[in-house]
Amino acid sequence: MEWRGGMIPHLDLSSSIPRSEDPQRDFYKPPLRDLSANWNQFRGPKRNGHIPAQTISIDWTKPAKERWSTACGVGHSSIVTSGKLVVTMEQEQEQELLIARSLEDGTQVWRVAENTKWHDMFSGTGPRSTPTLYMGKIYALFTNGRLCRVDANTGTVEWNIPVIPDDYEFPEWGLSISPLIWNDMIILSLGGESAAAKAYSIETGKQLWKSQLVGKGVYLSPEILRLLGEDHLLVSVVGKIVSLDPRNGKTLWEKPWKIFMNNVQIAQPIPVSSNSFVLAAGYGKGAECFVVAREPGSVKYRVESSWTSKNLKAKFSNPVFKNGYIYGFSENLLVCLEAKTGKLMWRGKKYSYGRILLLDQKLLILGHSGVLSVIDASPEKFREVSSRQLLGNARCWNGPAFVNGYLLARNGEQIACFDFGK
């Protein structure tokens, strides 16, 4: 029995895939296409769920070919790629693993083990954070509060440092944020009573700054938003959303953000114009658009609400933005809103708290039971192009990766590569 996002626990009476450690292989696999473009961080290259333009044409009405599938450990870490490597984090008994597999056939290439294990009643066991690739190095955050830098090709650990104080109060769900790289700094926003956000050197791991902002940590990962022509580092602590100067961690502005039940923000902010962004949350909260402006004749900022809506209750599935419209989940119901006004354009189907990616004019949704659905990204009307079982039925809160027609997807039991190329 496990929790999958709604208020009713899910009971799974059977294992969804064979627990073989060897990838399932076809007798013939075509050579891999070019993989020079990496899926390098949480939610993709721009950290916004957008898949870059692909070099091949894709027919979304046809099922993908499974290139390989193999067993993996539990955990909610998403997938990143580095050339021909598929990298994620998972649990193996009492160790958390940062593990790289071959995109060619799913075999293990290297692994880094950390002696730690996280478990809580709602989210289960295993790591939550997604590693980040930058300039040939992998930066990974373990649930015991250690940050490491690893050579992406060899798996060699170059440094491993603690990033939380001894008296740190862990959130009840563990550490779920994913490292952000900006201007050769690693930025983490783990919360804490001494500093809620900190930055470290990518070369040495040395701390470069810490914020004056304090408060209990949330799920939301740090993110850079370009507002008013400036870089704003958006982070959150319990009860508010905050902008920091990413150069030094100084607070630029903060805004109360109250959520029924826990005041803990999960979904990432959605930039919708040069001076505005949208926040959305579940638990009855909904969405709100904030406009950022400068106070006349002052260096201070003014942050005001331009609209609110109960039609986008994004619990922990991140919406995507395209051409003035937001596509996301209201709880588990897919909706489309006009970003400028918050107007509801349409309601679609329920897709079980899925992970949403956007490629050109299509939404790709990987549901929590392993079903992949493809929907037109159009504000005119809801239209489902296809919907098929992709993974087994084990709980899937893991974000997939998409590189040149290859979809890399996993849950808490299985990791697989699917080829959408013709």
Buried (B, 14 or more C-beta within 10 A) or exposed (E): EBBBBBEEEBEBEEEBBEEEEEBBBEEEBEEBBEBEBBBBBBBBBEBBBBBBEBEEEBEBEEBBEBBBBBBBBBBBBBBBBBBEBBBBBBBBEEBBBBBBBBBBBBEBBBBBBBEBBBEBEEBBBBBBBBBBBBEEBBBBBBBBBBBBBBEBBEBEBEBBBEBBEEEBEBBEBBBBBBBBBBEEBBBBBBBBEEBBBBBBBBEEBEBBBBBEBBBBBBBBBBBBBEBEEBBBBBBBBBBBBBBBBBBEBBBBBBBEBEBEEBBBBBBBBBBBBEBBBBBBBBBEBBBBBBBBEEEEEEEEBEBEEBBEBEBBBBBBBBBBBBEEBBBBBBBBBBBBBBBBEBBBBBEBBBBBBBBBBBBEEBBBBBBBBBBBBBBBBBBEEBEBBBBEEBBBBBBBBBBBBBBBBBBBBBBBBBBBBBBBBE
